[in-house]
Every structure is written in structure tokens, then in C-alpha cells.
Amino acid sequence: MAEPIIMPKSGMAMEEGVIIEWFVKEGDQIKEGDVIAQIETDKTTMDLESDLTGTVLKLLYSDGTTVPVTLPIAWIGKKGEAIPAAEGTAKKEEVKEVLQEEVKLPITISSSSTKIAATPAAKTVASEKGIDLATIKPTGKWGEIVKNDVLAGEIKATALAKKVASDQSIDLAEIEGSGYQKKIYVRDLQRVTTATEDRRVALTNIQKITGKRMLESVLTIPQVTEDISVKMDNLLALREEIFEQSGIKSSINDFIILATARALELHRRLNSVFDNHAIIEKGEINIGVAVATDRGLVVPHIKNTNTHTLASINSVTKDLIVRAREGKLALEELSGSTFSISNVGMYKITSFTPIINPPEAAILGVNTIEKVLALVDGNVREKSVMRLSLTFDHRIVDGAEASQFLLTLVDFLENPLRLLI
């Protein structure tokens, strides 16, 4: 009996997923554990593994389709076996789903004794490379084989990126992919559109969910932001000394993450969540680090951050950032944070108001380091100063508690040797 593959529900908040790319086609034989598709959830992209063994009888949706969770997206069974009628319908994203036209291009050429529809450019490239057009899957608007289809064997690109490139007359050979091994995604194609033309870009699931949660955050949480300045000269000197002695180039953010974890150990109220008529002080300190990606903002966390050393935070953070931008984060890395840090210092921002990531009690905004003139022992000297912006939930934390936390954090950063003990 045929059995369905369903759109997985990877978290309580997940309502739908996007089929980024199928890795199988109808008629393929698969076994349990095979990766059959790439799915975009509200937080990340993930490989979808089959929990069935058999023949792919039907793929219910094409690349780029948004499908509600738990709906069937494919049917697996014995070859030739009948499948039930389609269950449910799915939305199609305007940018991600390119509809096929019924009309066929009347131009055909001969390849392997079969009439194949193809463009002149596709024929030329196929001839130069000795490629049989009968082996090429067409993506042209009228069902014809285009140049990019022939090059697809050499150029790594998602099926959706190939289709969009064909429709927009974009040469994939001139595009540098942002994925693993330079794989090209639709987001890479968006960079080549002309600035003089209006362009409608559909939100990714990550962007839609992030927007929904941030709006909910500002509408339902009484948020207050406090700023404080930190003298950074001692930390910058220690950072340079560590690099000279060990070769480890810790970032300013590494120090801030470690100092924040230490401060949270002493101010547990900042490591809490609001639960109706109670405040839950979390046992673990899991600091989330905001990472900007092409698909939107994601916040993976460092589990038990307070147990890490400066070196391990440096290693873990680098790995999280790389995998966040490649869409390779595990789901458990994207849920369970108890406090978040958003660093915009690299953009020369001097102050901002970060928005709390519910249900956390607070978020720390990190700004750029500025050079200022200060009076030291009666002499004017140049000092390095950085501003921190703490936004907190006033239902959980009052102004005095937030101020005490910031003073403790500043003390760690201005006396960074304490962090290494």
C-alpha cells in the first residue's frame, strides 16, 4: 500500500515549510534514510530524509511550493501502485514558484534520433561539450531546453534557481553561488537585477516568522532600553597579547559573550522568561547570537555558555555563523536560548534599540568602538569607548536590576583578565 511523505513539523511554531528542491524524481527507487529534498522552515533549511523504502510514485508539489505542515508532499510505494486522491492544497510563492505554460515552442532539433525542443545557444553548447540533449531536462518557458540546462551538469544550482535564471535570461555561468561549493540559489540571482527596475521579492519563511514575532514582541512586551559606556583599552590590549602568544584571534564579540554569561550567573533575573503569573529563572545560560543571512535573521545559541572558555566560544561562534549562512544549523541550535546578543558594531552603529526575542527577558545590543578624548590624571588622552544597549522586559526586570547587570558586565569588560580565570 502506498504511503505518504509529509511536510515535517520541526517546531511548535512551525505552520508551513517551503520545498526548496527535490533531490529525487518520480520513478526513482529510494530507501529509508535517503535525503529526498531540501526544506525551508521558519528558522533554517534542512535536508528531508525519507522514512520509507520504495518507488517515488508521485511528487505532489514542485520546487518552491509552500506546504502546510503534516500535509502529504509525496507518495512512496511499489512501482505502478495507485495512490489516493490529493489531500489539501498549498500556497505558491510568487518568486519561488514559477508556473509552467501549456504552450510548447514549435522549434525542434534532432538529437539521438528524437525531436528535441532547444534554443540555438543550448544546441551550440551541447555540441561543443558532446552532450546528448535527450538526457537534458528542459526548464524553458515553453518546455524547451535552454543553455543553462546544458550547463547544469557543471554548474551547481538549485532547480528553482535554474528555472528563474532561464525565465529572466540570466547566465548561470556568470553567477557566483553563495551555497556550499558555490551552489547557486535564487538569492544569488537577485543580485544581478538592475537597480532601475522595480522588483517584488517574496519574504522567506524565516523573514515572515521573524517579522511576526518581532511585531508580537513590541505589541505585547513593555520594553525599556538602557545604554552604558565601556572603556575598552584593557580588553583591546589583552586581545592583542593573546593573539601574539597563542595565535588565537578572539573577536570583541567573543569577550562580550563570555562576559555576559558571567554577568548572568550573578543576575539570574536577566536569564528568565515570563510565564503568565510567574517568572521562570532558567537553569541553563544559553546565549543566542543574532546572525544576518540571505534568508533573514537567525539566532543560534551557545549551549551552557557560562561553561565555555574564551577559546571555545571563539570556535563555536565561528562554526555557528558559517553554518547559519549556509542554512546548515540543526533545529536544536535554533531554540532554547535564554538571552540574546545582537552586534552591529561592524557597521559603525553607535546606538540602537534591539527588540526582545520572546520569551526571553532581555537582549544586549553591541555598538561600535569609538575613539574619544578623556581627562586621565590631569592629562587629555585618547580612549577607546563602546556603548552597550540593553533592552529588557519590564514585567520581569526593573530598572535597578537591569542597571546592576550592566555595571557587572562593564566591570568584566573593563577588567578582562577576570574572564580568563
Steps between C-alpha positions, in 0.01 A plus 500: 500500500633844404605720793549877513802715579367801692625854550675462837411715801838590647381725781193613688486830311547348155183518289640444150816419312639576155627226270824662384609209279411138435800266477293217352254465213197283442600141430819513708571220745577626850568344836442610857746773601556636147496879474219575255451878525616824658238673713496858631333540840434815698853484643733322261534270201518127559548177309185287494577131548257233388363270768378261230653260246352457153426678172423871476148476360408868507652835595196708591666842488778655295808685622416827673155403629394593852318208665325492841658262750380137512354510146626228261762628256589169333383140478726195532404141421540218250552584133166549324304512824201736513509797738210669685354828378698814587443628851492873563643783298810710541581862433747593231748779564511742207880513488564142607240324285527543123193367320538288191333615178287262297628628163801324349767671294464375143878499434652150514836347421615146458699329774542124534236452228241685712352843442608718792393862558806714579633851450789568260730583793413169667571312177836673461615426855378141479687451175821652640488284811375184330184488711194309378201734528274201558659467845425861595192604699352819347409802712421749224179701515353305210641162598822542301856425608695820567872563533488485880345153485801373306742671738318370806718193510803719562336786691362418844161668540163420649226400259314817588805717432537337156136568420510864612829554315343366182190721528705811575769425238774486764815307411580272795859479383541864604346454847703423812298276730481562874431139595725208578758448221367819333152356446270763352173592673222736390638762741821510291301583187333793673833682521524539121169674441528864393456769762272704272224239494239432766536153640257310721682256725296252699591462866664177605335298773773617737428865421125454535524327837764744627282795404196344668691432822664842513163671452353283774798587719456878479120478531486270802820568698569825692855555375752743647852568370794617711837605354838488671856575385796266541870594496652242266876575512588216741296246303653605167851471647427157648350384171818596316719331762302176473542506123878556525545216748253242367410603145130499599324811365204530733238748390363780716171310488665192654597705805152653519329159482723361775460811719122490452486135607700583814274796578187287452632254760486787751172651375269205430193719456640611162511131403126449545176464306153636577238230551158658558492556878855382569862566406711197417871546565669263256752251633714500186665807352471464121597821323356550152712684243309687227634417152390678182453264203357531149184328623457729800616534861566179694608467864691178574612461859807382686377238744620544860694809398626560853695172494704604195845655480587795279665263249202263483257790456715622210489157335130431562387847388696483172348161425146618579535807276631300204228235527231764558587669171510165320166394650660201671399562863333224696154581634611458862756776446224744408275453803574511869694827531450686829661835411599656166778724372477710183827657385490780240836649593655397167256738328625801704168528687537698823161424660180307422198343666505120462165318519456219750490147363194352682473345752840621620530776758760711322727555201838674492585730211871547426617815323823618339817598688568873478809705571431782748710753691494455877667666798732248669708613801473858385606421142285472187535156346334304223283213629304220330135495610210274403131542580279208599120516456296269724129456425306317775147383577377731777259228622801288594780749564482844656733787422723446802555130422584580138743772610674267746538236228654760266743618768613141558539447126703822464722395790583171324574673170714772655691238702512219244768292677222392739332324207803274448513372856 
